Amino acid sequence: MKLICQGAEANIYLNEKDNTIIKDRIRKTYRITELDNRLRKSRTRSESKLIGKAHNLGILTPKIISTEQDKITMDYIPGKRLKDTLNKENIKTTMTTIGKIIATLHTNNIIHGDLTTSNFIQKEKDIYLIDFGLGSISTSTEKKAVDLHLFEEAMESTHSDLYQPAINSMQAAYKKNYQDSEQVLKRLEQIRKRGRYVKR
């Protein structure tokens, strides 16, 4: 197996024999072994369920093949990170799609928790959402607004030249496809103001 990504919480391997991805949660030696095992198992199971639920809602995600104690095996998406494909020509259509994806998640109370352009994979004209490791189920307006705020921050840091048209297109699609978008966007503005206050 080939290690393709090493993170704080998990290592990602590509099994080139059967073209699958294995996400292996890392053992934390500073935690009590029993607690560590329980946390890794619950987080692995939770992520697998969230991916499956999103997939069943029509969102393009990797297909789950198996879930073990601390490993998820899923199919490999042979595409490029949106971080590397986003440009002035595709910004409007791409962000409209992303707005629809986030709206579908939030309509069904799925919080992704790490919405960045590194966690969207573009395969030809399709856009896949990956890595639900920080995800959860919640009806919280605050958490949904934080989801959007994280995406805004990611866009600002990696695509500052495309930031405003990107956010405009994403929010337009989000509003159109999520019935409760207005209250989430109002909370988003409050979060922005809190951030500006903290930075002073």
VENQUIWO-V505102 format. One line per field, one symbol per residue. burial: # if it has 16 or more other C-alpha atoms within 10 Angstrom, else .. A space follows every 10 residues. Layout:
burial->???
This chain:
burial->.........# #####....# ######.... .....##.## #.######## #####...## ####..#..# #######... ###..#.... ##.####### ########## ########## ##....#### ###.##.... #########. ##.###..#. ..#..##.## #.###.##.. #..##.##.. #.........
